[in-house]
Amino acid sequence: MPRYSIITPTILRPGLLTACASLDEQTCTDWEHIITCDRTSSTPEAKELLSKVVHPQRTIFDCSIEHRDYGSTCKHEIWPRAKGDYIYYLDDDNYFSHKGVLEELKQVTGVWALFPILHYGKRFCNIPPGVDRTDTGNFLVKREYGRFPLEEPIHSDGLLVERLKKVAPYQDLTGITPVLIYAAQNCGK
């Protein structure tokens, strides 16, 4: 069983290549990568893009229908396939900031941990975390607590954090180097 299950919902944007490359370059190799496509992956364009991200630790699935809800349903539905101790949600338009991110996150031992990301080039990590204050890139969560909620797709990351706050306090890693680059908000486009 891997330490990390990295889950990436995608609408097959070119940014998926960068997200995958940032994972493939990690010095820690104790991970599985689950990509879930929120549209068919059988078109020639999709097949070409996905052929560029083939990796033995990566699996690719199609959602049953297009949800167009910021990846929330894809994250929710693919969760049972995750086998890692911890889940990290890596959106297809984001990428890890450096090759040692997963190595650095080995210090996580609790139910969940909170850490900074670079959001439009600025350090982003709000205390306290919560709805409209936290991005999925800001936290790592034990698999059994990490299923994505569906109530409000645009706020799902914050709703998950609100649930986690009721389970256990977060492990504070707010002083580490930002783990993720969030360069642009694409809103599922």
Protein Blocks (a to p, Z undefined) as FASTA:
>chain_A
ZZbdcddddehiaklmmmmmmmmmpmblcbcdddddfbdfkbfklmmmmmmmgcfkbccd
ddfbdfklghlmmmmmmmmmpmbfbdcdddfkbccfbfklmmmmmmpmbfbdcddddeeh
iacddddddehiacfklpccdfklmcccfklmmlmmmmmmmmmmmmpccddfklbccfbd
cfbcfkhZZ
